[in-house]
Amino acid sequence: MEDFRAAAVQMNAPLGEVEGNLDRIEGWTQRAASEGARLICFPELAVSGHWCDGEIWDVAEEVPGGLSCTRLERLAEELTCFLSVGIAELDAGLVYNTQMIIGPRGLIGKQRKLHMSADEYFHFRTGGSINVIDVGFCRLGIGICYDTVFPETARIAALKGAEVYLAPHAARCGQWTDDADRQREKVATVKDHARMTFRSRACDNGMFVIYCNQAGPAGPETNHCGGILFVDPSGVVLAESETDVIEDDMVICDLAAELYNARRRARCFNLQTRRPEIYGEICRMND
C-alpha cells in the first residue's frame, strides 16, 4: 500500500430519505476532499437508511446503474476521490445490504453483508463471498456491521491481501433519548465495544481498520449511537471521534504504509506462522 489520507463519517440516514442522505454524503465528501482525503468512508446503508421494514424494498436500487450509484460516481469523478458507501441493493427482485466502493472511474467493487442480525434476516438476502477490492493505493476488505463479530471474515480478507479493513456500521443502541447524559452513556458503551473489537481485528490480522457508525434516529425503534475509529495494524488507536453525544461528525487520519510493512515483517507475525492444515475442525464443529 501507499501512504494516504482517509476520512470516516458518522451520520444519520433516515429510511427512505435518499435524496437528503445523498445531499449529506455529498457535503461531507466535499469537505473531506478539500482536506486531502483520498478515501472517504460512510456507514452501512447510508444512502437508503437502516430500518427493518418492508419499505426497504421500495428504496432499493441497482448497483451499478441506479440513480444513487450514478450520482456518487459523478461525485467521485469530480473530486478525484474514492468512496465507501452503504446502500440497499436491488438485484433480480431481491435486496442485499451492500457496501459500494466507488472511484473517479466509477464503481470498483462491492461487498454484500454476509450475516444478518435479528430482524434484518427477514428483509435482506445474504451475500456469499468475502471480497478484496484494489483501489490502487491500497487493497480493501469490508465487514459490514454484524459481519465483524465473526473473526473469520476479517481473517479471510487479510489472507486475500486486504491492507485496510472497512467496518461500516448501523449498530442499534436501543430507545432514543434526547437526554444528553443518557446519550453520553450510550456513546461511551458503543465506543468501548468498538475499541475492543477493532483493536483485536487489526492486531490479529496485521491490517488497518476504519470503523464508522450511523448516528441518530432512523425509524421506529431504530436508533444509532455513532462512533468513528482508526486502528493501525498493531492494534493501536490512531484517531477516533471526540463527540460524546449522538450527532454527525467526521474524523480524518493519515495511514502510513510503513506501519503496515513493519507489522508484516515483525518476528513471529502470526499470519506467517499459521498452521491451516490443523484448522479444518473449526468447519466441522456444527456437523
Backbone torsions as a table, in degrees:
resi	resn	phi	psi	omega
1	MET	NA	166.3	175.6
2	GLU	-108.3	160.7	169.7
3	ASP	-62.5	138.8	174.4
4	PHE	-158.4	162.8	178.0
5	ARG	-102.4	133.5	179.4
6	ALA	-123.1	154.9	174.4
7	ALA	-126.6	146.3	174.3
8	ALA	-130.3	138.1	-174.2
9	VAL	-121.4	133.5	166.5
10	GLN	-105.3	131.1	-174.7
11	MET	-153.6	155.5	173.6
12	ASN	-82.0	144.5	-179.8
13	ALA	-143.2	81.2	-179.0
14	PRO	-60.4	144.2	-178.0
15	LEU	-59.6	130.4	172.9
16	GLY	84.6	-12.5	-179.9
17	GLU	-86.9	59.8	-170.6
18	VAL	-61.8	-47.2	-178.0
19	GLU	-63.2	-44.0	178.5
20	GLY	-63.8	-41.2	177.8
21	ASN	-63.4	-41.3	178.5
22	LEU	-65.5	-38.3	177.5
23	ASP	-60.4	-42.8	179.4
24	ARG	-66.8	-41.2	177.0
25	ILE	-59.9	-43.8	-179.3
26	GLU	-64.0	-41.7	179.8
27	GLY	-62.7	-46.1	178.5
28	TRP	-65.5	-36.9	179.7
29	THR	-64.3	-43.5	178.7
30	GLN	-61.5	-42.3	179.6
31	ARG	-65.5	-45.2	-179.1
32	ALA	-64.3	-43.6	-179.8
33	ALA	-63.6	-35.8	179.7
34	SER	-67.1	-20.8	177.7
35	GLU	-99.6	13.0	171.5
36	GLY	91.5	8.9	179.8
37	ALA	-73.9	131.5	176.7
38	ARG	-94.3	-33.9	178.3
39	LEU	-115.9	125.9	-177.2
40	ILE	-124.1	120.2	-169.4
41	CYS	-109.3	130.0	178.2
42	PHE	-118.2	161.5	-174.2
43	PRO	-70.5	171.2	170.2
44	GLU	-53.4	134.0	175.5
45	LEU	53.0	35.9	-178.6
46	ALA	-66.4	-27.0	179.1
47	VAL	-80.5	-50.2	-168.8
48	SER	-88.4	-27.9	-171.3
49	GLY	95.7	155.4	-176.7
50	HIS	-117.4	105.7	179.9
51	TRP	-161.7	118.8	-173.9
52	CYS	-81.1	94.1	-176.6
53	ASP	-153.1	157.7	179.1
54	GLY	-59.1	-20.9	-179.6
55	GLU	-64.5	-18.5	-179.6
56	ILE	-61.7	-31.1	178.3
57	TRP	-63.4	-36.3	-175.9
58	ASP	-67.9	-25.4	-177.3
59	VAL	-105.6	-0.3	179.6
60	ALA	-68.3	149.4	-176.0
61	GLU	-137.0	158.6	176.6
62	GLU	-71.7	147.0	177.3
63	VAL	-135.3	109.6	-1.0
64	PRO	-81.8	-176.0	173.9
65	GLY	104.4	-24.4	178.8
66	GLY	-73.4	163.7	-176.9
67	LEU	-62.4	-39.7	-177.5
68	SER	-68.9	-46.5	178.8
69	CYS	-59.3	-42.5	-179.4
70	THR	-63.8	-41.6	178.6
71	ARG	-63.5	-41.6	-179.7
72	LEU	-70.4	-31.5	174.8
73	GLU	-63.2	-41.9	177.5
74	ARG	-64.4	-39.3	179.5
75	LEU	-64.1	-45.3	179.6
76	ALA	-64.3	-36.9	177.7
77	GLU	-66.5	-43.7	-178.2
78	GLU	-62.9	-40.1	-174.5
79	LEU	-99.9	0.0	-179.5
80	THR	51.3	54.7	-179.5
81	CYS	-135.4	176.6	-179.5
82	PHE	-121.8	136.0	-174.4
83	LEU	-119.8	139.9	168.6
84	SER	-115.7	112.9	-172.1
85	VAL	-138.6	136.1	179.8
86	GLY	-91.0	144.0	-176.8
87	ILE	-152.1	152.6	168.8
88	ALA	-81.9	113.2	-173.8
89	GLU	-96.7	129.2	177.3
90	LEU	-99.7	123.9	-179.7
91	ASP	-143.8	115.7	179.0
92	ALA	54.9	38.5	177.6
93	GLY	81.2	2.8	179.0
94	LEU	-113.4	154.7	-177.2
95	VAL	-114.0	134.2	177.3
96	TYR	-121.3	146.9	172.9
97	ASN	-88.0	106.2	-165.5
98	THR	-124.5	141.0	172.2
99	GLN	-108.0	121.3	-179.6
100	MET	-94.0	143.3	169.0
101	ILE	-114.5	116.5	-173.3
102	ILE	-123.6	135.2	178.6
103	GLY	-124.4	-174.9	-178.0
104	PRO	-59.4	-21.2	178.4
105	ARG	-103.3	12.4	176.0
106	GLY	111.9	-164.1	-179.5
107	LEU	-64.7	128.3	179.1
108	ILE	-98.4	-38.9	-178.9
109	GLY	-174.5	176.6	179.7
110	LYS	-153.2	155.6	175.8
111	GLN	-126.9	126.9	175.1
112	ARG	-93.7	140.6	-179.5
113	LYS	-61.1	137.0	-172.7
114	LEU	-96.4	-33.9	-175.7
115	HIS	-122.9	125.7	179.0
116	MET	-97.8	135.0	179.3
117	SER	-96.1	135.0	172.6
118	ALA	47.1	-120.0	-172.7
119	ASP	-74.7	-11.0	176.8
120	GLU	-58.3	-30.8	-175.9
121	TYR	-56.8	-29.1	-175.2
122	PHE	-86.0	-4.5	-174.4
123	HIS	-126.4	-14.2	-179.8
124	PHE	-128.8	142.9	166.7
125	ARG	-78.7	156.0	178.5
126	THR	-94.0	145.7	173.5
127	GLY	-72.7	170.6	-175.3
128	GLY	-130.8	14.3	-178.7
129	SER	-150.7	154.0	174.8
130	ILE	-107.4	112.9	-170.8
131	ASN	-104.6	146.6	170.8
132	VAL	-117.2	127.7	-171.1
133	ILE	-115.5	120.7	-178.3
134	ASP	-90.1	116.1	178.8
135	VAL	-102.7	8.3	177.6
136	GLY	102.6	-57.5	-178.8
137	PHE	-91.8	-9.3	172.2
138	CYS	-165.3	166.6	175.8
139	ARG	-109.8	129.3	-173.1
140	LEU	-106.2	133.6	163.0
141	GLY	-107.7	158.3	-176.3
142	ILE	-138.5	128.4	169.6
143	GLY	-120.0	119.2	-174.8
144	ILE	-93.0	107.3	173.3
145	CYS	49.2	-105.9	-174.1
146	TYR	-59.0	-25.1	177.1
147	ASP	-57.3	-31.5	-174.6
148	THR	-75.4	-11.7	175.6
149	VAL	-67.5	-24.9	-176.9
150	PHE	-96.6	110.1	-176.7
151	PRO	-59.3	-25.7	-177.4
152	GLU	-61.5	-33.1	-176.2
153	THR	-66.6	-45.3	178.0
154	ALA	-67.2	-38.0	-179.4
155	ARG	-63.1	-43.7	179.5
156	ILE	-64.4	-41.0	177.2
157	ALA	-59.8	-42.9	178.7
158	ALA	-63.1	-43.3	-179.8
159	LEU	-67.0	-23.5	176.4
160	LYS	-85.9	-1.7	174.1
161	GLY	108.7	8.3	179.0
162	ALA	-64.5	133.4	176.3
163	GLU	-104.6	-25.7	177.8
164	VAL	-130.6	130.5	-178.6
165	TYR	-112.3	117.0	179.5
166	LEU	-89.8	137.7	-178.7
167	ALA	-128.2	71.9	177.1
168	PRO	-72.0	134.4	-174.7
169	HIS	-128.4	153.9	160.9
170	ALA	-134.5	59.1	-175.1
171	ALA	-76.7	124.0	-175.9
172	ARG	-79.9	153.9	-174.7
173	CYS	-134.2	29.6	174.8
174	GLY	83.3	-161.6	-174.5
175	GLN	-64.9	139.3	179.7
176	TRP	-69.0	145.7	175.6
177	THR	-140.8	141.0	174.1
178	ASP	-93.1	-2.6	179.9
179	ASP	-74.6	120.0	-174.1
180	ALA	-62.6	-38.8	179.8
181	ASP	-65.1	-40.9	178.5
182	ARG	-67.1	-38.0	176.5
183	GLN	-61.5	-41.9	180.0
184	ARG	-61.8	-40.0	177.4
185	GLU	-61.4	-44.6	-179.0
186	LYS	-66.0	-45.0	179.8
187	VAL	-60.9	-44.1	-179.4
188	ALA	-62.2	-40.6	179.6
189	THR	-63.7	-46.0	-179.6
190	VAL	-65.0	-41.0	179.3
191	LYS	-63.1	-42.4	179.4
192	ASP	-60.6	-43.0	179.9
193	HIS	-66.2	-40.4	179.6
194	ALA	-63.9	-43.3	178.6
195	ARG	-59.8	-46.4	179.5
196	MET	-59.1	-47.8	-175.7
197	THR	-68.4	-49.6	-169.0
198	PHE	-86.2	-20.7	167.5
199	ARG	-66.0	-38.5	178.2
200	SER	-66.9	-48.0	-178.7
201	ARG	-60.7	-41.0	-178.7
202	ALA	-67.2	-48.1	-177.2
203	CYS	-67.5	-44.0	-178.5
204	ASP	-60.9	-31.9	-171.7
205	ASN	-115.6	0.3	176.0
206	GLY	61.0	46.3	178.4
207	MET	-144.1	157.0	174.2
208	PHE	-67.8	149.6	172.7
209	VAL	-127.5	134.7	174.9
210	ILE	-122.4	115.7	-178.2
211	TYR	-112.9	133.9	171.4
212	CYS	-146.6	144.6	-171.4
213	ASN	-125.8	150.3	170.7
214	GLN	-62.2	156.1	-176.5
215	ALA	-139.1	108.5	175.8
216	GLY	128.2	178.5	-179.8
217	PRO	-81.4	126.9	-175.6
218	ALA	-112.5	-12.3	-178.1
219	GLY	171.9	179.3	-180.0
220	PRO	-54.2	118.4	177.8
221	GLU	59.2	25.4	177.0
222	THR	-123.6	96.1	-175.1
223	ASN	-130.0	145.5	-174.8
224	HIS	-128.5	147.8	-173.3
225	CYS	-96.4	-8.1	-174.8
226	GLY	76.8	-172.2	-179.2
227	GLY	130.1	131.9	177.4
228	ILE	-134.8	139.7	-177.7
229	LEU	-150.6	132.8	170.5
230	PHE	-116.1	126.0	-178.9
231	VAL	-125.8	138.6	-179.6
232	ASP	-87.5	172.0	-173.5
233	PRO	-65.9	-8.1	174.5
234	SER	-100.3	3.6	178.6
235	GLY	89.4	13.7	179.6
236	VAL	-90.1	130.8	177.9
237	VAL	-73.0	121.0	-179.5
238	LEU	-89.4	-38.8	-177.9
239	ALA	-162.3	154.6	177.1
240	GLU	-156.0	163.8	178.4
241	SER	-64.8	142.0	-178.1
242	GLU	-101.0	-19.7	179.6
243	THR	-63.8	137.9	-178.7
244	ASP	-109.5	9.4	171.7
245	VAL	-121.2	171.8	-172.8
246	ILE	-88.2	105.2	-178.4
247	GLU	-158.8	163.0	177.0
248	ASP	-64.3	146.2	-177.9
249	ASP	-162.5	163.5	176.5
250	MET	-141.7	142.9	175.0
251	VAL	-126.6	136.1	177.6
252	ILE	-114.3	138.1	-175.4
253	CYS	-146.2	139.5	175.2
254	ASP	-90.4	128.4	178.8
255	LEU	-105.9	120.7	-175.5
256	ALA	-98.4	125.7	-179.7
257	ALA	-58.5	-31.3	-178.1
258	GLU	-63.7	-31.0	176.2
259	LEU	-63.6	-40.0	176.7
260	TYR	-66.8	-48.2	-177.1
261	ASN	-62.9	-41.2	-179.2
262	ALA	-63.6	-41.6	179.0
263	ARG	-65.0	-41.5	-176.3
264	ARG	-70.9	-28.7	-179.4
265	ARG	-97.4	5.1	-179.8
266	ALA	-65.1	148.9	177.3
267	ARG	-61.1	133.3	178.4
268	CYS	62.7	28.8	171.9
269	PHE	-59.0	127.7	-165.3
270	ASN	-62.9	-31.6	179.5
271	LEU	-68.9	-19.2	178.2
272	GLN	-82.3	-18.7	-174.5
273	THR	-117.5	20.9	179.3
274	ARG	-63.7	155.1	176.1
275	ARG	-125.2	69.8	-174.5
276	PRO	-59.0	-23.5	-178.1
277	GLU	-67.8	-16.2	179.8
278	ILE	-108.1	6.5	-177.3
279	TYR	-97.0	-1.4	-175.8
280	GLY	-58.0	-26.7	-177.3
281	GLU	-59.1	-29.6	-178.3
282	ILE	-62.9	-28.0	179.8
283	CYS	-86.4	-8.1	-179.0
284	ARG	-108.4	-1.0	-173.2
285	MET	-66.4	-23.7	-178.7
286	ASN	-91.7	-0.1	-178.8
287	ASP	-73.2	NA	NA
